[in-house]
Amino acid sequence: GENVEQHPSTLSVQEGDSAVIKCTYSDSASNYFPWYKQELGKRPQLIIDIRSNVGEKKDQRIAVTLNKTAKHFSLHITETQPEDSAVYFCAAGRDNYGQNFVFGPGTRLSVLP
Amino acid sequence: EAGVTQFPSHSVIEKGQTVTLRCDPISGHDNLYWYRRVMGKEIKFLLHFVKESKQDESGMPNNRFLAERTGGTYSTLKVQPAELEDSGVYFCASSQGPGQPQHFGDGTRLSIL
């Protein structure tokens, strides 16, 4: 089955700096990779996703890159703001009828003012 | 559009008792998923419904857990009898169909004493 690792487990950056979170997956059949942001006490929110037919996707300050050969994908947040502080989860799965995701263990990002 | 709603938000019960969690997916979403996050670890898949049918229940920990989705609308997850290790946050998510993102509810925080 799929196994997803995520690093680092915690990350602190100064406001305005960039943050990068990396995930690796094991199942080469996985073709859908979403990222969720969970603020304290709130629901996980989908912030960006990427499918295996593209190598990079960007949405304002957030970007995700995918390397299928190496089976890893990364979340990049530029110009970080205090409201970016949250736990970020990556996930991997198959984009078929179901999308049974396997989540990474999460990264706690703290943006220091 | 109303999001995924879960009830209750918190539940505290004693070991050996029974608890039933409820999830109302986004209207029109055929796919409904249950996940669990234990002690700040990763979000783990429990099971997946397509309408009223169980598509995948490979993540259910044991036969003390019973999920139903009669009529293909809301779903319930019953834990009977509850054990200490069942404590955690139980999330429900729904998606419209193949290739569509999963939207999470706020979760139910379950504490077993």
Contacts between the chains, C-beta under 8 A, distances in Angstrom:
chain1	res1	chain2	res2	distance
A	4	B	42	7.9
A	32	B	99	7.7
A	34	B	101	6.5
A	34	B	102	7.5
A	36	B	104	7.4
A	42	B	106	6.8
A	43	B	3	7.9
A	43	B	4	7.8
A	43	B	91	7.4
A	43	B	104	4.6
A	43	B	105	5.9
A	43	B	106	4.7
A	43	B	107	6.5
A	44	B	43	7.1
A	44	B	91	7.0
A	44	B	104	4.6
A	45	B	104	7.4
A	46	B	101	5.0
A	46	B	102	7.2
A	46	B	103	7.2
A	49	B	101	6.3
A	89	B	42	7.4
A	89	B	43	6.1
A	91	B	43	8.0
A	95	B	98	7.3
A	95	B	99	5.3
A	96	B	98	6.4
A	97	B	50	7.3
A	97	B	55	7.8
A	97	B	97	7.7
A	97	B	98	4.8
A	98	B	31	7.1
A	98	B	48	5.8
A	98	B	50	7.4
A	98	B	55	5.5
A	98	B	56	6.3
A	98	B	98	7.7
A	99	B	31	7.6
A	99	B	95	6.7
A	99	B	98	7.7
A	99	B	99	7.8
A	99	B	102	6.6
A	100	B	45	5.9
A	100	B	48	6.0
A	100	B	56	5.5
A	100	B	58	7.9
A	101	B	45	6.4
A	101	B	102	7.2
A	102	B	45	6.9
A	103	B	35	7.8
A	103	B	42	4.9
A	103	B	43	4.2
A	103	B	44	7.2
A	103	B	45	7.9
A	104	B	42	6.2
A	105	B	41	6.1
A	105	B	42	4.3
A	106	B	40	7.8
A	106	B	42	6.4
A	106	B	43	7.9
